[in-house]
Amino acid sequence: MIAEFRKNMANSPEYARFAPFFIFCVITSAAFFLGKDWMYWLYAAKVVVGLWLIWEMRPVVTDARQTVPNGPRRSSSGSDVVLR
């Protein structure tokens, strides 16, 4: 099941963006069906599954990465200077 999920993520850019969001929404909506007692367990599940989905999506969706084009620049004093 996970191997097929990874294959679909690699083959389709739309799937790589939509499937993680859909899975996250399903877990969020499960609170409505399971009741208030499951609220914190579902939050914990969303954190773990959300991190896993980001981990799986990261190699496929390269435009979602934040990159610094040339890295930080050094001033004459040697400290990092942030240019905006």
Buried (B, 14 or more C-beta within 10 A) or exposed (E): EEEEBBEEBEEEEEBBBEBBEEBBEEBEEBBEEEEEEEEEEBEEBBEEBBEEBEEBBEEBBEEEEEEEEEEEEEEEEEEEEEEE
